[in-house]
């Protein structure tokens, strides 16, 4: 009987543990642009997100924007790499270098989009009001540097994000 009393306590501890939280990450890079926008769409950044139940907490940094950042939001497209509308506004600190953050209770549609890799971070700036940096929140994965070989297939969203093209 004493052994049976430990199970509810153990389950309660496990349920409250951050082990169940899912982590996402993205490198924030230049938004797709035409030649005329090349000078206005530059910089670099990183974003991470933790999903605990339905609560998503996002943090990130950015640097070297050619003009001051004006806003940062989460957007949701119809697929990985496909732009869509803004869904949640992030708090922005800084101008050409800075940070972003936010914590949100996701609804069912937003949660499903996140798990499929359709949610992305976008930073807008004065000279690029429709997007300066962006990056899709995908399951946490290693980021190889430029010209760094990766063994195996590396991280391929179409293979490594459940529910995408190869797993439908």
N, C-alpha and C positions, 0 to 999 in steps of 0.2 A: 504494500500500500504506500509506503514512503517513497518508493521509486516512481509510482504513478503521479505523485504530487509534484515532482520535478518537471514533468513534461509541459504543463501549462506555463510555468515560469520560463522554461527554456524557449518555448514558442513565442512568448511575449517579448523576450529579449531579442530573438532573431528577427521578429517582425519590425522592431524599432531600430534595428541595426542599419547603418548606412551601406552594408553589404548589398542590400536590395536596390540601392539607388543605381541608376544607369547614368553613365557619363558620355558626353558628346564633345567633340572638338572640331575646330576649323581654323585653317589659316585664312586670314582676310587678305585678299589680293585685289588688284585693279578690276573694276567692273568692265565688262566688254565695251569697247568704244570704237569710234571711227578715227581716222587720222587727225581730224580737227580737234578731237578731245584728248589726244595723247598727253599733252603738257598738263592738263587739268585732272587727270585720273591716274594718280600715282600714290605710293605709300605701301605700307605693310602692317599686318597686325595678326593677332591670335584671339580666338574666343573659345571658351569652354562653357559647358552647361552640365548641370546635374539635375536629373529628373528623380524626384522622390515622391512616389505615388503620382499625383497629378500636378505637383508643384515643380515648376522649372525655374532654376536659378542660373542666370547667365552672367559671366564676367568676361572682360576682355581688355586688350590694350591695342593701341594703334600708334603709328609714327610716320613722319615724313610726308604728310599730306601737303599738296602744293597750295592749299588755301584752308582757312579754318573750317572745322567740322561744324555742321549746323544741326544734325539730328542723327540718331541711331535707332533702328527698329528691327524687330523680327518680321520677316516676310514669309509667305507661304506660296510656293509655286505648285505646279501639277506634277513635278518630277525633279530629280536631282539635276541642277544646272538650268532649270526652267524658271524664269522670273515670275513673280506673282505679286499680289497686293500686300501692303503692310498689315500686320495683324496685332502687334503689340509694340508699344514704344519703350525703348531702353533709356536709362539715364545716361547722359553724356557729360564727361568732364574733360576739359582741355580744348585745344584748338587744332594745331597741326600735329601734336602729340598728345595722347591722353588715354582715357579709359572709358569703359561702358559697363553698365550693370543693370540688372533687373530681376525681379522674382514675380512669377505669375502662377495663378491657378488655371491650368489649361482645360478647355472644354473638350468633349470627345473628339470633335473634328480636328482641333489643333493637336491633340495628343496623337491621333492616328497619323497626321501629316508629319509630325516630328519623328515618329518611329519608322516611317518610310524614307526619311531623309529629305523631305520636301521643305523643311523650314531652314531659313538662312538669316544671317545677320547682315545688315547693310548699313554703312555709314555714308551719309550725304555731306557734301561740303559746299561752300559758297560758289566755287567755280564748277562744281559737278553736282547740281542739286538733285539729279535723278540717280545718283549713286557714284561714290568714289571707290569704296572698298566693299567687298562682299565675300561671304563664305558660308557654305552649307554645313549645318550641324549634323555630323555623322558620328557613328559610334567611335569612341576614343580610339585613336590609332597613332602609330609613330609617324612623324613627319621627317622624311629624309631631306637633307640639305641639297642644294644645287650640285649636280654632278656626283651624287653619292649613290652608288649601286645598292639595290635592295634585293636580297635573296628571295626566291619564290615569286609570287605574283604581287607582292607588296600589298597595298590596300586598294582594292577595286570596288567602288560602291555597288556596281551591278552584281558583284559576287558576294560582297560582305555585308550588305544591308538587307536584312530579312524582308521579303515581300516585294523586292524589286524585280527587274526584268527576267532574270533567270529562274526565279522561284515562284512565278505566278501559276 
